[in-house]
Amino acid sequence: MAREEIIGTESVTFWVVVSSAAIIMMWVLAALGALNAARTARTPQGAIGWVVFLLASPLIALPAYMLFGHHRFERYRAARQATHRAVKDLQAMADVRARGPVTTSIPASPFEAVSGLKVCDGNDFELLINGKAAFDAMIKAIDEAEEYVLIHFYIVRDDDLGRRLQRHLIKAAQRGVTVWFMADAIGSHRLTRSYLRNLEAAGINLVDRRSQRGPKHRFTLNFRNHRKTVIADGRIAFTGGLNVGDEYIRPTKAFGDWRDTHIKLLGPMVQQLQLTYAQDWHWLTEEPILDLLDWTPTPAKANRAALIVPTGPGDTTENGSMMFFSAISAAKTRVWIASPYFVPDLDVVAALKHAALRGVDVRILVPDVVDHYLPWLASFAYFDDLRGVGVNVLQYSGGFMHQKVFVVDDTLAAVGTTNMDNRSFRLNFETMALFFDSDAAAAVAAMLEEDFERSRQIHLGLDDHRLCIRLFAPVARLMAPVL
């Protein structure tokens, strides 16, 4: 046999062995991943989805599992719970009752259990239903702060709005106000170093991305801090759906007008939101700031009963899902929900269907404009089942709708950061401000009624939609545990 033929045969044999070893290794890793998913996934649906995906398509599933899987969840939850314990003594400072025990027509106990805090009265609110109104109000609060400002956004951009916020924070620091600034390392991965250096040079307290706990780069997709919080002097606070970027305050070619809702908070619930911020700061930096903040509540004249509900992957129960389940289950006449992403878990779907079967006016408002294609597509796989029992599904057509709000009967209203998807329910840190108050319910209902006027009801069944939705919506729904 010629020397060249021998070399060629040996080369083929070598690559066959290498390829076979690689295939075996891939299946071994897929099997190990499936075992880990079965052990650590937070829901049976998620466990089944990962096991089937890993064993059926390991070449695609293994990289996806490295990005989306819960392989580090137990260690993460243990560390997060340690942080909660580190500030447990401060619960009494935020768990305040301005004027004694609070009674509500909708039972508050499920929401208090989810929150870990108590419904308190002496609160007030102002709905801020567009970016201009929200940022004008937040910057006014920053300009009027005398002692300190707490800032956290999921996304901060180095654009016109981002630099406007930066200027006002620097001015606050220059007049002696202490400023703490957080931006999620993943959501704000494009935020420039020069932006942060300018804040640091002004004496503003920042989270060091190189040493912080938690996700540090955009390829670590779970456990994101999706909260948006501004607090001034422990007296006034803001939360809601708005991030810091020009698209949130002016129309863009991709999204049109950005429809979002923020809320201004007054009263003891400010201390509840402040406690959540202090926990987040301690988790990221191991620096306690509790003793540096004002924990004396300032009751508002309106005296509204309210509660901050913070949820996240450090919770020992499914608090994000349970909050929605509790609200929907309590409804007697109506439950209206607006969310940019609608990929709920089976428990929430069952609660929505049961409410509709009881005769409750159930409406779900979702956007027509797409920003993240997979969750938008997956939502169509839910609509037929819900519409079949009387749930009304509407698509907002006045631009991109990003608000996260709900109203139950004439009693309960909520504004915050939680989307109706598994990521918000179980994988992200979120905040909702709940008001057990007829005026708040009326204000949110009136706002949603105006949104309904700019919407169209979905009448088409899945089989009647265009081809890409018919084919791929059920496939996208299979990814619901990570959407």
C-alpha positions as CSV (number, residue, x, y, z in Angstrom):
1,M,0.0,0.0,0.0
2,A,1.3,3.4,-1.0
3,R,2.5,5.6,1.8
4,E,0.0,8.3,0.9
5,E,-2.9,5.8,1.2
6,I,-1.7,4.7,4.6
7,I,-1.5,8.3,5.8
8,G,-4.9,8.9,4.3
9,T,-6.4,5.9,6.1
10,E,-4.8,6.9,9.4
11,S,-6.2,10.4,9.0
12,V,-9.7,9.2,8.4
13,T,-9.5,6.8,11.3
14,F,-8.3,9.7,13.6
15,W,-11.2,11.9,12.6
16,V,-13.7,9.1,13.0
17,V,-12.4,8.5,16.5
18,V,-12.4,12.2,17.4
19,S,-15.9,12.6,15.9
20,S,-17.2,9.6,17.8
21,A,-15.7,10.8,21.0
22,A,-17.2,14.3,20.5
23,I,-20.7,12.8,19.9
24,I,-20.4,10.6,22.9
25,M,-19.3,13.5,25.0
26,M,-22.2,15.6,23.7
27,W,-24.7,13.0,24.7
28,V,-23.1,12.5,28.1
29,L,-23.2,16.3,28.8
30,A,-26.8,16.4,27.5
31,A,-27.7,13.5,29.9
32,L,-26.0,15.3,32.8
33,G,-27.8,18.5,31.9
34,A,-31.1,16.7,31.8
35,L,-30.5,15.2,35.3
36,N,-29.5,18.7,36.6
37,A,-32.6,20.3,35.0
38,A,-34.9,17.6,36.5
39,R,-33.3,18.3,40.0
40,T,-33.1,22.1,39.9
41,A,-35.9,23.5,37.6
42,R,-38.4,25.5,39.5
43,T,-41.5,24.0,37.8
44,P,-42.4,20.5,36.5
45,Q,-43.1,22.1,33.1
46,G,-39.6,23.7,33.0
47,A,-38.0,20.4,34.0
48,I,-39.9,18.4,31.3
49,G,-39.1,21.0,28.7
50,W,-35.4,21.0,29.4
51,V,-35.1,17.2,29.7
52,V,-36.9,16.6,26.4
53,F,-35.0,19.5,24.6
54,L,-31.6,18.3,25.9
55,L,-32.1,14.6,25.0
56,A,-33.8,15.3,21.6
57,S,-31.5,18.1,20.3
58,P,-28.3,18.2,22.4
59,L,-26.4,20.2,19.8
60,I,-28.8,23.1,20.1
61,A,-30.0,22.5,23.6
62,L,-26.6,22.4,25.4
63,P,-25.6,26.0,24.5
64,A,-29.2,27.1,25.3
65,Y,-29.1,25.4,28.7
66,M,-25.8,27.1,29.5
67,L,-27.5,30.5,28.8
68,F,-30.9,29.9,30.2
69,G,-30.7,26.9,32.5
70,H,-31.0,27.1,36.3
71,H,-27.7,25.2,36.8
72,R,-26.5,27.8,39.4
73,F,-29.8,28.5,40.9
74,E,-29.4,26.8,44.3
75,R,-26.2,28.5,45.1
76,Y,-27.6,31.8,43.9
77,R,-30.8,31.4,46.0
78,A,-28.7,30.5,49.1
79,A,-26.6,33.6,48.7
80,R,-29.6,35.8,48.1
81,Q,-31.3,34.4,51.2
82,A,-28.2,35.2,53.2
83,T,-28.6,38.8,52.1
84,H,-32.2,38.9,53.1
85,R,-31.2,37.6,56.6
86,A,-28.5,40.3,56.8
87,V,-31.2,43.0,56.7
88,K,-34.0,41.2,58.5
89,D,-33.8,43.4,61.5
90,L,-34.8,46.4,59.3
91,Q,-38.1,44.8,58.4
92,A,-39.7,46.6,61.3
93,M,-38.6,49.9,59.9
94,A,-40.3,49.3,56.6
95,D,-43.2,47.2,57.9
96,V,-45.0,50.2,59.2
97,R,-48.6,51.0,59.9
98,A,-49.2,54.7,59.8
99,R,-52.6,54.7,61.6
100,G,-53.1,51.2,63.0
101,P,-54.4,47.9,61.4
102,V,-55.6,48.1,57.8
103,T,-58.8,46.4,56.6
104,T,-59.4,45.8,52.8
105,S,-62.3,44.4,50.9
106,I,-60.0,42.1,49.0
107,P,-58.1,39.9,51.4
108,A,-54.6,41.3,51.9
109,S,-53.0,38.3,53.5
110,P,-51.9,36.5,50.3
111,F,-50.2,39.6,49.1
112,E,-48.6,40.2,52.5
113,A,-47.3,36.6,52.5
114,V,-45.9,37.1,49.0
115,S,-44.3,40.4,49.9
116,G,-43.0,39.6,53.4
117,L,-44.3,43.1,54.3
118,K,-47.7,44.4,55.7
119,V,-50.3,46.5,54.0
120,C,-49.9,50.0,55.5
121,D,-52.1,53.1,55.2
122,G,-51.2,56.7,54.9
123,N,-50.0,56.4,51.3
124,D,-50.8,58.3,48.1
125,F,-50.0,58.0,44.4
126,E,-49.8,59.8,41.1
127,L,-50.0,57.9,37.8
128,L,-47.4,59.0,35.2
129,I,-48.6,57.6,31.9
130,N,-45.8,58.7,29.5
131,G,-42.1,59.2,29.6
132,K,-42.1,63.0,29.7
133,A,-44.4,63.2,32.7
134,A,-42.4,60.4,34.5
135,F,-38.9,61.8,34.0
136,D,-40.0,65.4,34.7
137,A,-41.4,64.2,38.0
138,M,-38.3,62.0,38.9
139,I,-35.8,64.7,38.0
140,K,-37.8,67.2,40.0
141,A,-37.6,64.9,43.0
142,I,-33.8,64.5,42.5
143,D,-33.4,68.3,42.3
144,E,-35.3,68.8,45.5
145,A,-33.6,66.0,47.5
146,E,-31.8,67.3,50.6
147,E,-30.2,64.1,52.0
148,Y,-29.9,61.3,49.5
149,V,-31.1,59.8,46.3
150,L,-31.4,56.1,45.4
151,I,-31.4,55.2,41.7
152,H,-31.8,51.9,39.9
153,F,-32.9,51.1,36.4
154,Y,-32.7,47.9,34.3
155,I,-31.5,49.9,31.3
156,V,-29.6,53.1,31.3
157,R,-28.3,54.5,28.0
158,D,-25.7,57.1,27.3
159,D,-28.0,59.2,25.1
160,D,-29.9,62.5,25.6
161,L,-32.1,61.2,28.3
162,G,-29.3,59.3,30.0
163,R,-27.1,62.3,30.1
164,R,-29.9,64.5,31.4
165,L,-30.3,62.1,34.3
166,Q,-26.5,62.1,34.8
167,R,-26.3,65.9,34.9
168,H,-29.0,66.1,37.6
169,L,-27.4,63.4,39.7
170,I,-24.1,65.1,39.5
171,K,-25.7,68.4,40.5
172,A,-27.3,66.7,43.5
173,A,-24.0,65.3,44.6
174,Q,-22.3,68.7,44.2
175,R,-24.7,70.3,46.6
176,G,-24.0,67.6,49.2
177,V,-26.7,65.0,48.5
178,T,-25.5,61.4,48.8
179,V,-26.4,59.4,45.6
180,W,-26.4,55.7,45.2
181,F,-26.6,54.5,41.5
182,M,-27.3,51.0,40.2
183,A,-27.9,49.8,36.7
184,D,-28.4,46.1,35.8
185,A,-25.1,44.8,34.3
186,I,-27.0,42.9,31.6
187,G,-29.7,45.3,30.7
188,S,-27.2,48.2,30.7
189,H,-24.2,46.3,29.2
190,R,-23.9,49.0,26.5
191,L,-23.6,51.8,29.1
192,T,-20.3,53.5,28.4
193,R,-17.5,53.5,30.9
194,S,-17.1,57.3,30.5
195,Y,-20.7,57.7,31.7
196,L,-19.9,55.8,34.9
197,R,-16.6,57.5,35.4
198,N,-18.3,60.9,35.3
199,L,-20.7,59.8,38.0
200,E,-17.8,58.4,40.1
201,A,-15.8,61.5,39.7
202,A,-18.7,63.5,41.2
203,G,-18.6,61.3,44.3
204,I,-21.7,59.2,43.4
205,N,-21.7,55.7,44.9
206,L,-21.6,53.1,42.1
207,V,-21.6,49.3,41.9
208,D,-18.3,48.0,40.6
209,R,-19.3,45.6,37.8
210,R,-16.0,43.8,38.1
211,S,-16.5,42.7,41.7
212,Q,-20.3,42.7,42.0
213,R,-22.2,39.5,42.7
214,G,-24.7,38.2,40.3
215,P,-24.7,38.2,36.5
216,K,-21.9,40.3,35.0
217,H,-22.2,39.9,31.3
218,R,-24.9,39.7,28.7
219,F,-24.3,36.0,28.1
220,T,-25.6,35.3,31.6
221,L,-29.3,35.8,31.0
222,N,-31.0,34.7,34.3
223,F,-31.3,36.5,37.6
224,R,-31.5,40.0,36.1
225,N,-32.6,42.9,38.3
226,H,-35.5,44.3,36.3
227,R,-36.6,46.8,38.9
228,K,-36.8,50.6,38.2
229,T,-36.5,52.6,41.4
230,V,-36.0,56.3,42.3
231,I,-36.2,57.4,45.9
232,A,-35.5,60.8,47.3
233,D,-34.9,61.3,51.1
234,G,-37.1,58.4,52.0
235,R,-40.1,60.7,51.3
236,I,-41.0,60.2,47.6
237,A,-40.4,57.2,45.3
238,F,-41.1,56.1,41.8
239,T,-41.4,52.7,40.1
240,G,-42.9,51.3,36.9
241,G,-42.1,50.2,33.4
242,L,-39.8,53.0,32.1
243,N,-36.1,52.7,31.6
244,V,-33.6,55.5,30.8
245,G,-33.4,55.9,27.0
246,D,-34.5,58.2,24.3
247,E,-37.0,55.7,23.0
248,Y,-39.0,56.0,26.2
249,I,-39.7,59.7,25.7
250,R,-40.0,60.2,22.0
251,P,-41.3,58.3,19.0
252,T,-39.0,56.0,17.1
253,K,-39.2,54.4,13.7
254,A,-39.1,50.9,15.2
255,F,-41.7,51.4,18.0
256,G,-43.6,54.5,17.3
257,D,-44.9,56.1,20.5
258,W,-43.8,54.3,23.6
259,R,-46.8,53.6,25.9
260,D,-45.7,53.0,29.5
261,T,-46.8,53.7,33.0
262,H,-44.8,54.8,36.0
263,I,-46.1,55.7,39.4
264,K,-45.1,58.3,42.0
265,L,-45.4,57.0,45.6
266,L,-45.8,58.9,48.9
267,G,-46.2,57.5,52.4
268,P,-44.9,54.5,54.4
269,M,-44.7,52.3,51.2
270,V,-41.6,54.5,50.3
271,Q,-39.8,52.8,53.2
272,Q,-40.9,49.4,51.9
273,L,-39.4,50.2,48.4
274,Q,-36.3,51.6,50.1
275,L,-35.8,48.3,52.0
276,T,-35.9,46.5,48.7
277,Y,-33.2,48.8,47.3
278,A,-31.0,48.4,50.4
279,Q,-31.2,44.6,50.0
280,D,-30.3,44.8,46.3
281,W,-27.3,47.1,47.1
282,H,-26.1,44.8,49.9
283,W,-26.5,41.8,47.6
284,L,-24.3,43.3,44.9
285,T,-21.7,45.0,47.0
286,E,-21.9,43.5,50.6
287,E,-22.0,47.1,51.7
288,P,-24.8,47.9,54.3
289,I,-26.4,51.3,53.7
290,L,-29.4,50.8,56.0
291,D,-28.1,53.0,58.8
292,L,-27.5,55.8,56.2
293,L,-31.2,56.0,55.2
294,D,-34.2,57.6,56.7
295,W,-36.7,55.0,58.0
296,T,-39.2,57.4,59.5
297,P,-42.4,57.2,57.4
298,T,-44.1,60.4,56.3
299,P,-47.8,59.6,56.0
300,A,-49.7,61.2,53.1
301,K,-52.9,63.1,53.7
302,A,-54.8,60.7,51.3
303,N,-54.4,57.8,53.7
304,R,-54.5,55.0,51.1
305,A,-53.8,51.4,52.0
306,A,-50.9,50.0,49.9
307,L,-48.1,47.5,49.7
308,I,-44.8,47.0,47.9
309,V,-44.4,43.5,46.5
310,P,-40.8,42.7,45.6
311,T,-40.2,39.3,44.0
312,G,-37.2,37.4,42.6
313,P,-35.4,34.2,42.2
314,G,-34.2,34.3,45.8
315,D,-37.8,33.7,47.0
316,T,-38.6,30.3,48.5
317,T,-42.0,30.2,46.8
318,E,-43.3,31.2,43.4
319,N,-44.1,34.8,44.6
320,G,-44.4,36.5,41.2
321,S,-46.9,34.0,39.9
322,M,-48.7,33.8,43.3
323,M,-49.2,37.6,43.3
324,F,-51.1,37.4,39.9
325,F,-52.9,34.2,41.0
326,S,-54.1,35.9,44.2
327,A,-55.3,39.0,42.4
328,I,-57.2,37.1,39.7
329,S,-58.7,34.7,42.2
330,A,-60.0,37.6,44.3
331,A,-61.8,39.2,41.3
332,K,-65.6,39.4,41.4
333,T,-66.5,41.8,38.6
334,R,-63.4,42.5,36.6
335,V,-59.7,41.9,36.2
336,W,-57.9,44.0,33.5
337,I,-54.2,43.3,32.9
338,A,-51.7,45.1,30.6
339,S,-48.4,43.4,29.9
340,P,-46.0,43.7,27.0
341,Y,-45.2,40.0,27.2
342,F,-47.9,37.3,27.8
343,V,-46.4,33.9,28.4
344,P,-48.0,32.9,31.8
345,D,-47.6,29.7,33.7
346,L,-50.4,27.1,33.9
347,D,-51.6,28.3,37.3
348,V,-52.2,31.8,36.1
349,V,-53.8,30.6,32.9
350,A,-56.2,28.4,35.0
351,A,-57.0,31.4,37.3
352,L,-57.8,33.6,34.3
353,K,-60.1,30.9,32.8
354,H,-61.8,30.3,36.1
355,A,-62.4,34.0,36.6
356,A,-64.0,34.3,33.1
357,L,-66.2,31.2,33.8
358,R,-67.4,32.9,37.0
359,G,-68.6,35.8,34.9
360,V,-65.7,38.2,35.7
361,D,-64.8,40.7,32.9
362,V,-61.3,39.5,32.1
363,R,-59.3,41.6,29.6
364,I,-55.7,41.1,28.6
365,L,-54.0,44.0,26.8
366,V,-50.8,43.1,24.8
367,P,-48.8,45.1,22.2
368,D,-49.2,44.7,18.5
369,V,-45.7,46.1,17.9
370,V,-42.9,43.6,18.5
371,D,-39.7,44.2,20.4
372,H,-38.8,40.6,21.4
373,Y,-40.1,38.3,18.8
374,L,-40.2,34.9,20.7
375,P,-42.5,36.0,23.6
376,W,-44.7,37.9,21.2
377,L,-45.0,34.8,19.0
378,A,-45.6,32.5,22.0
379,S,-48.4,34.5,23.3
380,F,-50.6,33.6,20.3
381,A,-50.5,30.0,21.5
382,Y,-52.4,31.0,24.6
383,F,-55.2,33.1,23.1
384,D,-57.5,30.5,21.7
385,D,-57.7,28.7,25.0
386,L,-58.5,31.9,26.9
387,R,-60.9,33.3,24.4
388,G,-62.8,30.0,24.4
389,V,-64.0,30.7,28.0
390,G,-64.7,34.4,27.5
391,V,-61.4,36.2,28.1
392,N,-61.1,39.3,25.9
393,V,-57.6,39.7,24.4
394,L,-56.8,43.1,22.9
395,Q,-53.8,44.3,21.0
396,Y,-52.6,47.9,21.5
397,S,-52.1,49.6,18.2
398,G,-51.1,53.1,19.3
399,G,-47.4,52.3,19.4
400,F,-45.4,49.9,21.6
401,M,-47.1,49.2,24.9
402,H,-44.7,48.4,27.7
403,Q,-46.7,49.0,30.8
404,K,-47.1,46.4,33.6
405,V,-50.4,47.2,35.4
406,F,-53.6,45.5,36.6
407,V,-56.9,46.4,38.2
408,V,-59.2,44.1,40.1
409,D,-62.9,45.1,40.7
410,D,-63.1,48.7,42.1
411,T,-60.6,47.9,44.9
412,L,-57.1,46.8,43.9
413,A,-54.7,48.4,41.4
414,A,-51.1,47.7,40.7
415,V,-48.3,49.3,38.8
416,G,-44.7,48.1,38.5
417,T,-42.1,46.1,36.6
418,T,-43.5,42.5,36.5
419,N,-44.4,41.1,33.1
420,M,-46.8,38.2,32.7
421,D,-44.1,35.7,31.8
422,N,-41.9,33.1,33.5
423,R,-38.9,35.3,33.5
424,S,-40.6,38.0,35.6
425,F,-42.4,35.3,37.7
426,R,-39.2,33.4,38.6
427,L,-36.0,34.6,37.0
428,N,-35.9,38.4,37.5
429,F,-36.0,40.7,40.4
430,E,-39.2,42.7,40.1
431,T,-41.3,45.2,42.1
432,M,-45.1,46.0,42.0
433,A,-46.8,48.8,43.9
434,L,-50.3,47.6,45.0
435,F,-53.0,49.9,46.2
436,F,-56.1,48.6,48.0
437,D,-58.0,51.7,47.2
438,S,-61.1,52.7,45.1
439,D,-59.5,55.9,43.8
440,A,-56.4,54.1,42.6
441,A,-58.5,51.4,41.0
442,A,-60.6,54.0,39.2
443,A,-57.5,55.9,38.0
444,V,-55.9,52.7,36.6
445,A,-59.2,51.6,35.0
446,A,-59.7,55.0,33.4
447,M,-56.2,54.8,32.0
448,L,-56.8,51.3,30.6
449,E,-60.1,52.3,29.1
450,E,-58.3,54.9,27.0
451,D,-55.8,52.3,26.0
452,F,-58.6,50.0,25.0
453,E,-59.8,52.7,22.7
454,R,-56.5,52.5,20.8
455,S,-56.7,48.7,20.7
456,R,-58.4,46.0,18.6
457,Q,-59.8,42.8,19.9
458,I,-58.3,39.6,18.7
459,H,-61.0,37.5,17.0
460,L,-58.9,35.3,14.8
461,G,-58.1,31.8,16.0
462,L,-54.5,30.5,15.7
463,D,-55.3,28.6,12.5
464,D,-56.6,31.8,10.9
465,H,-53.4,33.9,11.5
466,R,-50.7,34.3,8.9
467,L,-48.4,31.3,8.3
468,C,-45.5,32.2,10.5
469,I,-47.8,32.6,13.5
470,R,-49.7,29.3,12.8
471,L,-46.4,27.4,12.5
472,F,-44.2,28.9,15.1
473,A,-46.4,30.1,17.9
474,P,-46.8,26.5,19.4
475,V,-43.0,26.0,19.0
476,A,-42.3,29.3,20.7
477,R,-44.6,28.3,23.6
478,L,-42.4,25.3,24.3
479,M,-39.8,27.8,25.4
480,A,-42.2,29.4,27.9
481,P,-40.1,28.4,30.9
482,V,-37.2,30.7,29.8
483,L,-39.2,33.5,28.0
